[in-house]
Amino acid sequence: MTFKKIARELGISRVRVNQIYKSALKKLAHQKNKEKWREIMDTLEALEEQRVKKENLMQGERK
């Protein structure tokens, strides 16, 4: 979704959407959040690995 579409949906300017976006990125990159993001990314990677294994098993059963 573009900033323009988000702005229209929320009834704010595209510039304001950009400001909020930059502020959010700055907060997410803050040192206090790095460990939280590391845990989230580890979990997402594990889930993706499980999905791929399951998909490979299902493809093997089809052959």
PDB file of N, H, CA, C and O in Angstrom:
ATOM      1  N   MET A   1       0.852  -1.173   0.000  1.00  0.00           N
ATOM      2  CA  MET A   1       0.000   0.000   0.000  1.00  0.00           C
ATOM      3  C   MET A   1       0.900   1.239   0.000  1.00  0.00           C
ATOM      4  O   MET A   1       1.880   1.298   0.741  1.00  0.00           O
ATOM      5  N   THR A   2       0.572   2.198  -0.809  1.00  0.00           N
ATOM      6  H   THR A   2      -0.225   2.150  -1.411  1.00  0.00           H
ATOM      7  CA  THR A   2       1.375   3.420  -0.901  1.00  0.00           C
ATOM      8  C   THR A   2       1.014   4.398   0.217  1.00  0.00           C
ATOM      9  O   THR A   2      -0.046   4.299   0.834  1.00  0.00           O
ATOM     10  N   PHE A   3       1.925   5.345   0.459  1.00  0.00           N
ATOM     11  H   PHE A   3       2.786   5.425  -0.042  1.00  0.00           H
ATOM     12  CA  PHE A   3       1.645   6.383   1.449  1.00  0.00           C
ATOM     13  C   PHE A   3       0.402   7.165   1.046  1.00  0.00           C
ATOM     14  O   PHE A   3      -0.389   7.568   1.899  1.00  0.00           O
ATOM     15  N   LYS A   4       0.237   7.375  -0.239  1.00  0.00           N
ATOM     16  H   LYS A   4       0.880   7.047  -0.931  1.00  0.00           H
ATOM     17  CA  LYS A   4      -0.919   8.131  -0.727  1.00  0.00           C
ATOM     18  C   LYS A   4      -2.219   7.405  -0.375  1.00  0.00           C
ATOM     19  O   LYS A   4      -3.177   8.032   0.078  1.00  0.00           O
ATOM     20  N   LYS A   5      -2.252   6.089  -0.582  1.00  0.00           N
ATOM     21  H   LYS A   5      -1.474   5.581  -0.950  1.00  0.00           H
ATOM     22  CA  LYS A   5      -3.455   5.311  -0.266  1.00  0.00           C
ATOM     23  C   LYS A   5      -3.710   5.281   1.235  1.00  0.00           C
ATOM     24  O   LYS A   5      -4.852   5.383   1.683  1.00  0.00           O
ATOM     25  N   ILE A   6      -2.640   5.140   2.005  1.00  0.00           N
ATOM     26  H   ILE A   6      -1.712   5.056   1.641  1.00  0.00           H
ATOM     27  CA  ILE A   6      -2.775   5.138   3.466  1.00  0.00           C
ATOM     28  C   ILE A   6      -3.320   6.484   3.931  1.00  0.00           C
ATOM     29  O   ILE A   6      -4.223   6.543   4.766  1.00  0.00           O
ATOM     30  N   ALA A   7      -2.763   7.565   3.384  1.00  0.00           N
ATOM     31  H   ALA A   7      -2.030   7.517   2.706  1.00  0.00           H
ATOM     32  CA  ALA A   7      -3.212   8.913   3.750  1.00  0.00           C
ATOM     33  C   ALA A   7      -4.688   9.095   3.449  1.00  0.00           C
ATOM     34  O   ALA A   7      -5.437   9.633   4.264  1.00  0.00           O
ATOM     35  N   ARG A   8      -5.095   8.649   2.288  1.00  0.00           N
ATOM     36  H   ARG A   8      -4.486   8.212   1.626  1.00  0.00           H
ATOM     37  CA  ARG A   8      -6.503   8.779   1.895  1.00  0.00           C
ATOM     38  C   ARG A   8      -7.384   7.983   2.864  1.00  0.00           C
ATOM     39  O   ARG A   8      -8.426   8.471   3.302  1.00  0.00           O
ATOM     40  N   GLU A   9      -6.967   6.769   3.192  1.00  0.00           N
ATOM     41  H   GLU A   9      -6.120   6.373   2.836  1.00  0.00           H
ATOM     42  CA  GLU A   9      -7.742   5.899   4.080  1.00  0.00           C
ATOM     43  C   GLU A   9      -7.878   6.503   5.483  1.00  0.00           C
ATOM     44  O   GLU A   9      -8.934   6.414   6.108  1.00  0.00           O
ATOM     45  N   LEU A  10      -6.793   7.117   5.965  1.00  0.00           N
ATOM     46  H   LEU A  10      -5.935   7.189   5.457  1.00  0.00           H
ATOM     47  CA  LEU A  10      -6.792   7.672   7.320  1.00  0.00           C
ATOM     48  C   LEU A  10      -7.235   9.131   7.388  1.00  0.00           C
ATOM     49  O   LEU A  10      -7.460   9.670   8.472  1.00  0.00           O
ATOM     50  N   GLY A  11      -7.355   9.756   6.235  1.00  0.00           N
ATOM     51  H   GLY A  11      -7.172   9.318   5.355  1.00  0.00           H
ATOM     52  CA  GLY A  11      -7.763  11.157   6.220  1.00  0.00           C
ATOM     53  C   GLY A  11      -6.676  12.103   6.685  1.00  0.00           C
ATOM     54  O   GLY A  11      -6.961  13.138   7.287  1.00  0.00           O
ATOM     55  N   ILE A  12      -5.418  11.749   6.405  1.00  0.00           N
ATOM     56  H   ILE A  12      -5.186  10.908   5.915  1.00  0.00           H
ATOM     57  CA  ILE A  12      -4.285  12.611   6.742  1.00  0.00           C
ATOM     58  C   ILE A  12      -3.449  12.814   5.478  1.00  0.00           C
ATOM     59  O   ILE A  12      -3.697  12.186   4.448  1.00  0.00           O
ATOM     60  N   SER A  13      -2.458  13.696   5.573  1.00  0.00           N
ATOM     61  H   SER A  13      -2.256  14.206   6.409  1.00  0.00           H
ATOM     62  CA  SER A  13      -1.636  13.972   4.389  1.00  0.00           C
ATOM     63  C   SER A  13      -0.606  12.866   4.168  1.00  0.00           C
ATOM     64  O   SER A  13      -0.254  12.124   5.084  1.00  0.00           O
ATOM     65  N   ARG A  14      -0.139  12.782   2.932  1.00  0.00           N
ATOM     66  H   ARG A  14      -0.425  13.385   2.187  1.00  0.00           H
ATOM     67  CA  ARG A  14       0.898  11.817   2.592  1.00  0.00           C
ATOM     68  C   ARG A  14       2.185  12.149   3.352  1.00  0.00           C
ATOM     69  O   ARG A  14       2.918  11.251   3.766  1.00  0.00           O
ATOM     70  N   VAL A  15       2.448  13.427   3.527  1.00  0.00           N
ATOM     71  H   VAL A  15       1.853  14.156   3.190  1.00  0.00           H
ATOM     72  CA  VAL A  15       3.628  13.866   4.273  1.00  0.00           C
ATOM     73  C   VAL A  15       3.545  13.379   5.714  1.00  0.00           C
ATOM     74  O   VAL A  15       4.540  12.924   6.279  1.00  0.00           O
ATOM     75  N   ARG A  16       2.349  13.475   6.312  1.00  0.00           N
ATOM     76  H   ARG A  16       1.541  13.844   5.853  1.00  0.00           H
ATOM     77  CA  ARG A  16       2.179  13.016   7.698  1.00  0.00           C
ATOM     78  C   ARG A  16       2.378  11.507   7.794  1.00  0.00           C
ATOM     79  O   ARG A  16       2.968  11.024   8.761  1.00  0.00           O
ATOM     80  N   VAL A  17       1.897  10.762   6.815  1.00  0.00           N
ATOM     81  H   VAL A  17       1.417  11.154   6.030  1.00  0.00           H
ATOM     82  CA  VAL A  17       2.116   9.312   6.795  1.00  0.00           C
ATOM     83  C   VAL A  17       3.612   9.028   6.760  1.00  0.00           C
ATOM     84  O   VAL A  17       4.095   8.146   7.470  1.00  0.00           O
ATOM     85  N   ASN A  18       4.342   9.768   5.941  1.00  0.00           N
ATOM     86  H   ASN A  18       3.950  10.485   5.365  1.00  0.00           H
ATOM     87  CA  ASN A  18       5.789   9.597   5.851  1.00  0.00           C
ATOM     88  C   ASN A  18       6.467   9.915   7.185  1.00  0.00           C
ATOM     89  O   ASN A  18       7.392   9.213   7.591  1.00  0.00           O
ATOM     90  N   GLN A  19       6.015  10.962   7.862  1.00  0.00           N
ATOM     91  H   GLN A  19       5.263  11.533   7.531  1.00  0.00           H
ATOM     92  CA  GLN A  19       6.574  11.320   9.165  1.00  0.00           C
ATOM     93  C   GLN A  19       6.344  10.206  10.180  1.00  0.00           C
ATOM     94  O   GLN A  19       7.251   9.852  10.934  1.00  0.00           O
ATOM     95  N   ILE A  20       5.146   9.658  10.197  1.00  0.00           N
ATOM     96  H   ILE A  20       4.409   9.945   9.584  1.00  0.00           H
ATOM     97  CA  ILE A  20       4.812   8.571  11.124  1.00  0.00           C
ATOM     98  C   ILE A  20       5.661   7.343  10.812  1.00  0.00           C
ATOM     99  O   ILE A  20       6.165   6.678  11.717  1.00  0.00           O
ATOM    100  N   TYR A  21       5.811   7.055   9.534  1.00  0.00           N
ATOM    101  H   TYR A  21       5.401   7.596   8.799  1.00  0.00           H
ATOM    102  CA  TYR A  21       6.623   5.917   9.086  1.00  0.00           C
ATOM    103  C   TYR A  21       8.068   6.046   9.573  1.00  0.00           C
ATOM    104  O   TYR A  21       8.629   5.103  10.131  1.00  0.00           O
ATOM    105  N   LYS A  22       8.663   7.215   9.360  1.00  0.00           N
ATOM    106  H   LYS A  22       8.207   7.982   8.907  1.00  0.00           H
ATOM    107  CA  LYS A  22      10.047   7.438   9.781  1.00  0.00           C
ATOM    108  C   LYS A  22      10.190   7.335  11.296  1.00  0.00           C
ATOM    109  O   LYS A  22      11.164   6.771  11.795  1.00  0.00           O
ATOM    110  N   SER A  23       9.223   7.878  12.020  1.00  0.00           N
ATOM    111  H   SER A  23       8.432   8.336  11.614  1.00  0.00           H
ATOM    112  CA  SER A  23       9.245   7.809  13.479  1.00  0.00           C
ATOM    113  C   SER A  23       9.149   6.363  13.958  1.00  0.00           C
ATOM    114  O   SER A  23       9.845   5.960  14.890  1.00  0.00           O
ATOM    115  N   ALA A  24       8.286   5.593  13.317  1.00  0.00           N
ATOM    116  H   ALA A  24       7.720   5.920  12.560  1.00  0.00           H
ATOM    117  CA  ALA A  24       8.119   4.185  13.690  1.00  0.00           C
ATOM    118  C   ALA A  24       9.399   3.401  13.433  1.00  0.00           C
ATOM    119  O   ALA A  24       9.808   2.590  14.264  1.00  0.00           O
ATOM    120  N   LEU A  25      10.030   3.635  12.292  1.00  0.00           N
ATOM    121  H   LEU A  25       9.698   4.294  11.617  1.00  0.00           H
ATOM    122  CA  LEU A  25      11.285   2.938  11.987  1.00  0.00           C
ATOM    123  C   LEU A  25      12.362   3.268  13.010  1.00  0.00           C
ATOM    124  O   LEU A  25      13.128   2.397  13.424  1.00  0.00           O
ATOM    125  N   LYS A  26      12.413   4.528  13.413  1.00  0.00           N
ATOM    126  H   LYS A  26      11.791   5.235  13.077  1.00  0.00           H
ATOM    127  CA  LYS A  26      13.397   4.952  14.406  1.00  0.00           C
ATOM    128  C   LYS A  26      13.162   4.230  15.737  1.00  0.00           C
ATOM    129  O   LYS A  26      14.108   3.776  16.380  1.00  0.00           O
ATOM    130  N   LYS A  27      11.900   4.129  16.141  1.00  0.00           N
ATOM    131  H   LYS A  27      11.131   4.498  15.619  1.00  0.00           H
ATOM    132  CA  LYS A  27      11.567   3.440  17.390  1.00  0.00           C
ATOM    133  C   LYS A  27      11.883   1.953  17.300  1.00  0.00           C
ATOM    134  O   LYS A  27      12.411   1.367  18.245  1.00  0.00           O
ATOM    135  N   LEU A  28      11.561   1.351  16.175  1.00  0.00           N
ATOM    136  H   LEU A  28      11.132   1.827  15.408  1.00  0.00           H
ATOM    137  CA  LEU A  28      11.810  -0.080  16.004  1.00  0.00           C
ATOM    138  C   LEU A  28      13.298  -0.405  16.012  1.00  0.00           C
ATOM    139  O   LEU A  28      13.696  -1.487  16.443  1.00  0.00           O
ATOM    140  N   ALA A  29      14.118   0.525  15.540  1.00  0.00           N
ATOM    141  H   ALA A  29      13.795   1.405  15.190  1.00  0.00           H
ATOM    142  CA  ALA A  29      15.559   0.302  15.469  1.00  0.00           C
ATOM    143  C   ALA A  29      16.266   0.586  16.795  1.00  0.00           C
ATOM    144  O   ALA A  29      17.456   0.305  16.931  1.00  0.00           O
ATOM    145  N   HIS A  30      15.551   1.138  17.767  1.00  0.00           N
ATOM    146  H   HIS A  30      14.584   1.367  17.656  1.00  0.00           H
ATOM    147  CA  HIS A  30      16.150   1.486  19.051  1.00  0.00           C
ATOM    148  C   HIS A  30      16.719   0.240  19.723  1.00  0.00           C
ATOM    149  O   HIS A  30      16.163  -0.853  19.614  1.00  0.00           O
ATOM    150  N   GLN A  31      17.830   0.427  20.415  1.00  0.00           N
ATOM    151  H   GLN A  31      18.281   1.314  20.504  1.00  0.00           H
ATOM    152  CA  GLN A  31      18.545  -0.686  21.051  1.00  0.00           C
ATOM    153  C   GLN A  31      17.650  -1.537  21.950  1.00  0.00           C
ATOM    154  O   GLN A  31      17.793  -2.760  21.974  1.00  0.00           O
ATOM    155  N   LYS A  32      16.736  -0.920  22.686  1.00  0.00           N
ATOM    156  H   LYS A  32      16.619   0.073  22.667  1.00  0.00           H
ATOM    157  CA  LYS A  32      15.896  -1.675  23.619  1.00  0.00           C
ATOM    158  C   LYS A  32      14.986  -2.672  22.898  1.00  0.00           C
ATOM    159  O   LYS A  32      14.521  -3.640  23.500  1.00  0.00           O
ATOM    160  N   ASN A  33      14.735  -2.434  21.617  1.00  0.00           N
ATOM    161  H   ASN A  33      15.113  -1.648  21.128  1.00  0.00           H
ATOM    162  CA  ASN A  33      13.854  -3.328  20.864  1.00  0.00           C
ATOM    163  C   ASN A  33      14.597  -4.400  20.074  1.00  0.00           C
ATOM    164  O   ASN A  33      13.969  -5.310  19.533  1.00  0.00           O
ATOM    165  N   LYS A  34      15.909  -4.309  20.001  1.00  0.00           N
ATOM    166  H   LYS A  34      16.419  -3.570  20.440  1.00  0.00           H
ATOM    167  CA  LYS A  34      16.667  -5.242  19.162  1.00  0.00           C
ATOM    168  C   LYS A  34      16.500  -6.690  19.607  1.00  0.00           C
ATOM    169  O   LYS A  34      16.330  -7.572  18.764  1.00  0.00           O
ATOM    170  N   GLU A  35      16.545  -6.955  20.907  1.00  0.00           N
ATOM    171  H   GLU A  35      16.683  -6.239  21.591  1.00  0.00           H
ATOM    172  CA  GLU A  35      16.393  -8.335  21.384  1.00  0.00           C
ATOM    173  C   GLU A  35      14.993  -8.857  21.097  1.00  0.00           C
ATOM    174  O   GLU A  35      14.827 -10.020  20.728  1.00  0.00           O
ATOM    175  N   LYS A  36      13.991  -8.012  21.260  1.00  0.00           N
ATOM    176  H   LYS A  36      14.126  -7.067  21.559  1.00  0.00           H
ATOM    177  CA  LYS A  36      12.614  -8.417  20.943  1.00  0.00           C
ATOM    178  C   LYS A  36      12.506  -8.802  19.473  1.00  0.00           C
ATOM    179  O   LYS A  36      11.913  -9.826  19.136  1.00  0.00           O
ATOM    180  N   TRP A  37      13.082  -7.975  18.597  1.00  0.00           N
ATOM    181  H   TRP A  37      13.564  -7.143  18.870  1.00  0.00           H
ATOM    182  CA  TRP A  37      13.015  -8.263  17.163  1.00  0.00           C
ATOM    183  C   TRP A  37      13.796  -9.523  16.821  1.00  0.00           C
ATOM    184  O   TRP A  37      13.394 -10.288  15.945  1.00  0.00           O
ATOM    185  N   ARG A  38      14.912  -9.739  17.510  1.00  0.00           N
ATOM    186  H   ARG A  38      15.238  -9.118  18.221  1.00  0.00           H
ATOM    187  CA  ARG A  38      15.708 -10.942  17.268  1.00  0.00           C
ATOM    188  C   ARG A  38      14.870 -12.181  17.597  1.00  0.00           C
ATOM    189  O   ARG A  38      14.876 -13.153  16.841  1.00  0.00           O
ATOM    190  N   GLU A  39      14.158 -12.147  18.711  1.00  0.00           N
ATOM    191  H   GLU A  39      14.153 -11.357  19.324  1.00  0.00           H
ATOM    192  CA  GLU A  39      13.299 -13.270  19.095  1.00  0.00           C
ATOM    193  C   GLU A  39      12.178 -13.478  18.077  1.00  0.00           C
ATOM    194  O   GLU A  39      11.869 -14.611  17.710  1.00  0.00           O
ATOM    195  N   ILE A  40      11.579 -12.391  17.629  1.00  0.00           N
ATOM    196  H   ILE A  40      11.830 -11.471  17.927  1.00  0.00           H
ATOM    197  CA  ILE A  40      10.506 -12.489  16.632  1.00  0.00           C
ATOM    198  C   ILE A  40      11.046 -13.072  15.332  1.00  0.00           C
ATOM    199  O   ILE A  40      10.426 -13.956  14.740  1.00  0.00           O
ATOM    200  N   MET A  41      12.199 -12.580  14.887  1.00  0.00           N
ATOM    201  H   MET A  41      12.703 -11.862  15.367  1.00  0.00           H
ATOM    202  CA  MET A  41      12.785 -13.075  13.640  1.00  0.00           C
ATOM    203  C   MET A  41      13.168 -14.548  13.758  1.00  0.00           C
ATOM    204  O   MET A  41      12.976 -15.312  12.812  1.00  0.00           O
ATOM    205  N   ASP A  42      13.704 -14.951  14.901  1.00  0.00           N
ATOM    206  H   ASP A  42      13.860 -14.330  15.669  1.00  0.00           H
ATOM    207  CA  ASP A  42      14.036 -16.368  15.109  1.00  0.00           C
ATOM    208  C   ASP A  42      12.786 -17.233  15.014  1.00  0.00           C
ATOM    209  O   ASP A  42      12.808 -18.302  14.404  1.00  0.00           O
ATOM    210  N   THR A  43      11.704 -16.772  15.615  1.00  0.00           N
ATOM    211  H   THR A  43      11.686 -15.904  16.111  1.00  0.00           H
ATOM    212  CA  THR A  43      10.441 -17.510  15.563  1.00  0.00           C
ATOM    213  C   THR A  43       9.921 -17.591  14.138  1.00  0.00           C
ATOM    214  O   THR A  43       9.487 -18.656  13.698  1.00  0.00           O
ATOM    215  N   LEU A  44       9.957 -16.486  13.414  1.00  0.00           N
ATOM    216  H   LEU A  44      10.309 -15.620  13.771  1.00  0.00           H
ATOM    217  CA  LEU A  44       9.493 -16.482  12.026  1.00  0.00           C
ATOM    218  C   LEU A  44      10.336 -17.408  11.152  1.00  0.00           C
ATOM    219  O   LEU A  44       9.804 -18.098  10.282  1.00  0.00           O
ATOM    220  N   GLU A  45      11.639 -17.424  11.380  1.00  0.00           N
ATOM    221  H   GLU A  45      12.072 -16.863  12.086  1.00  0.00           H
ATOM    222  CA  GLU A  45      12.517 -18.310  10.611  1.00  0.00           C
ATOM    223  C   GLU A  45      12.194 -19.771  10.904  1.00  0.00           C
ATOM    224  O   GLU A  45      12.166 -20.595   9.990  1.00  0.00           O
ATOM    225  N   ALA A  46      11.950 -20.096  12.172  1.00  0.00           N
ATOM    226  H   ALA A  46      11.973 -19.426  12.914  1.00  0.00           H
ATOM    227  CA  ALA A  46      11.600 -21.470  12.536  1.00  0.00           C
ATOM    228  C   ALA A  46      10.278 -21.878  11.899  1.00  0.00           C
ATOM    229  O   ALA A  46      10.143 -23.001  11.413  1.00  0.00           O
ATOM    230  N   LEU A  47       9.314 -20.981  11.898  1.00  0.00           N
ATOM    231  H   LEU A  47       9.424 -20.069  12.293  1.00  0.00           H
ATOM    232  CA  LEU A  47       8.023 -21.271  11.270  1.00  0.00           C
ATOM    233  C   LEU A  47       8.178 -21.489   9.767  1.00  0.00           C
ATOM    234  O   LEU A  47       7.544 -22.379   9.200  1.00  0.00           O
ATOM    235  N   GLU A  48       9.005 -20.692   9.132  1.00  0.00           N
ATOM    236  H   GLU A  48       9.520 -19.970   9.593  1.00  0.00           H
ATOM    237  CA  GLU A  48       9.241 -20.842   7.692  1.00  0.00           C
ATOM    238  C   GLU A  48       9.914 -22.185   7.397  1.00  0.00           C
ATOM    239  O   GLU A  48       9.566 -22.858   6.427  1.00  0.00           O
ATOM    240  N   GLU A  49      10.873 -22.568   8.233  1.00  0.00           N
ATOM    241  H   GLU A  49      11.156 -22.021   9.021  1.00  0.00           H
ATOM    242  CA  GLU A  49      11.531 -23.865   8.050  1.00  0.00           C
ATOM    243  C   GLU A  49      10.521 -24.997   8.168  1.00  0.00           C
ATOM    244  O   GLU A  49      10.555 -25.940   7.376  1.00  0.00           O
ATOM    245  N   GLN A  50       9.627 -24.917   9.143  1.00  0.00           N
ATOM    246  H   GLN A  50       9.600 -24.151   9.786  1.00  0.00           H
ATOM    247  CA  GLN A  50       8.598 -25.943   9.308  1.00  0.00           C
ATOM    248  C   GLN A  50       7.662 -25.976   8.109  1.00  0.00           C
ATOM    249  O   GLN A  50       7.269 -27.050   7.655  1.00  0.00           O
ATOM    250  N   ARG A  51       7.306 -24.811   7.596  1.00  0.00           N
ATOM    251  H   ARG A  51       7.625 -23.938   7.965  1.00  0.00           H
ATOM    252  CA  ARG A  51       6.419 -24.743   6.432  1.00  0.00           C
ATOM    253  C   ARG A  51       7.069 -25.401   5.218  1.00  0.00           C
ATOM    254  O   ARG A  51       6.419 -26.149   4.487  1.00  0.00           O
ATOM    255  N   VAL A  52       8.350 -25.120   5.007  1.00  0.00           N
ATOM    256  H   VAL A  52       8.878 -24.512   5.600  1.00  0.00           H
ATOM    257  CA  VAL A  52       9.065 -25.692   3.865  1.00  0.00           C
ATOM    258  C   VAL A  52       9.164 -27.207   4.008  1.00  0.00           C
ATOM    259  O   VAL A  52       8.960 -27.936   3.037  1.00  0.00           O
ATOM    260  N   LYS A  53       9.476 -27.686   5.208  1.00  0.00           N
ATOM    261  H   LYS A  53       9.642 -27.094   5.997  1.00  0.00           H
ATOM    262  CA  LYS A  53       9.556 -29.135   5.430  1.00  0.00           C
ATOM    263  C   LYS A  53       8.218 -29.805   5.146  1.00  0.00           C
ATOM    264  O   LYS A  53       8.158 -30.844   4.488  1.00  0.00           O
ATOM    265  N   LYS A  54       7.148 -29.199   5.647  1.00  0.00           N
ATOM    266  H   LYS A  54       7.197 -28.355   6.181  1.00  0.00           H
ATOM    267  CA  LYS A  54       5.810 -29.751   5.428  1.00  0.00           C
ATOM    268  C   LYS A  54       5.478 -29.762   3.940  1.00  0.00           C
ATOM    269  O   LYS A  54       4.942 -30.742   3.423  1.00  0.00           O
ATOM    270  N   GLU A  55       5.797 -28.672   3.259  1.00  0.00           N
ATOM    271  H   GLU A  55       6.232 -27.876   3.679  1.00  0.00           H
ATOM    272  CA  GLU A  55       5.533 -28.578   1.822  1.00  0.00           C
ATOM    273  C   GLU A  55       6.322 -29.643   1.061  1.00  0.00           C
ATOM    274  O   GLU A  55       5.795 -30.274   0.145  1.00  0.00           O
ATOM    275  N   ASN A  56       7.574 -29.839   1.439  1.00  0.00           N
ATOM    276  H   ASN A  56       8.001 -29.326   2.183  1.00  0.00           H
ATOM    277  CA  ASN A  56       8.402 -30.854   0.785  1.00  0.00           C
ATOM    278  C   ASN A  56       7.852 -32.255   1.024  1.00  0.00           C
ATOM    279  O   ASN A  56       7.859 -33.087   0.117  1.00  0.00           O
ATOM    280  N   LEU A  57       7.377 -32.521   2.235  1.00  0.00           N
ATOM    281  H   LEU A  57       7.371 -31.845   2.972  1.00  0.00           H
ATOM    282  CA  LEU A  57       6.782 -33.824   2.537  1.00  0.00           C
ATOM    283  C   LEU A  57       5.536 -34.055   1.700  1.00  0.00           C
ATOM    284  O   LEU A  57       5.322 -35.142   1.165  1.00  0.00           O
ATOM    285  N   MET A  58       4.716 -33.014   1.596  1.00  0.00           N
ATOM    286  H   MET A  58       4.889 -32.131   2.031  1.00  0.00           H
ATOM    287  CA  MET A  58       3.479 -33.138   0.824  1.00  0.00           C
ATOM    288  C   MET A  58       3.783 -33.365  -0.655  1.00  0.00           C
ATOM    289  O   MET A  58       3.087 -34.136  -1.315  1.00  0.00           O
ATOM    290  N   GLN A  59       4.798 -32.712  -1.174  1.00  0.00           N
ATOM    291  H   GLN A  59       5.363 -32.085  -0.638  1.00  0.00           H
ATOM    292  CA  GLN A  59       5.176 -32.901  -2.574  1.00  0.00           C
ATOM    293  C   GLN A  59       5.724 -34.306  -2.789  1.00  0.00           C
ATOM    294  O   GLN A  59       5.491 -34.913  -3.834  1.00  0.00           O
ATOM    295  N   GLY A  60       6.449 -34.821  -1.806  1.00  0.00           N
ATOM    296  H   GLY A  60       6.639 -34.327  -0.957  1.00  0.00           H
ATOM    297  CA  GLY A  60       6.983 -36.178  -1.896  1.00  0.00           C
ATOM    298  C   GLY A  60       5.884 -37.217  -1.908  1.00  0.00           C
ATOM    299  O   GLY A  60       6.012 -38.246  -2.571  1.00  0.00           O
ATOM    300  N   GLU A  61       4.799 -36.965  -1.182  1.00  0.00           N
ATOM    301  H   GLU A  61       4.695 -36.129  -0.643  1.00  0.00           H
ATOM    302  CA  GLU A  61       3.669 -37.898  -1.132  1.00  0.00           C
ATOM    303  C   GLU A  61       2.905 -37.907  -2.447  1.00  0.00           C
ATOM    304  O   GLU A  61       2.296 -38.917  -2.801  1.00  0.00           O
ATOM    305  N   ARG A  62       2.929 -36.809  -3.167  1.00  0.00           N
ATOM    306  H   ARG A  62       3.423 -35.989  -2.879  1.00  0.00           H
ATOM    307  CA  ARG A  62       2.197 -36.708  -4.433  1.00  0.00           C
ATOM    308  C   ARG A  62       2.877 -37.489  -5.550  1.00  0.00           C
ATOM    309  O   ARG A  62       2.223 -37.883  -6.517  1.00  0.00           O
ATOM    310  N   LYS A  63       4.170 -37.715  -5.428  1.00  0.00           N
ATOM    311  H   LYS A  63       4.701 -37.395  -4.643  1.00  0.00           H
ATOM    312  CA  LYS A  63       4.924 -38.385  -6.500  1.00  0.00           C
ATOM    313  C   LYS A  63       4.693 -39.864  -6.521  1.00  0.00           C
ATOM    314  O   LYS A  63       5.255 -40.566  -7.362  1.00  0.00           O
TER     315      LYS A  63
END
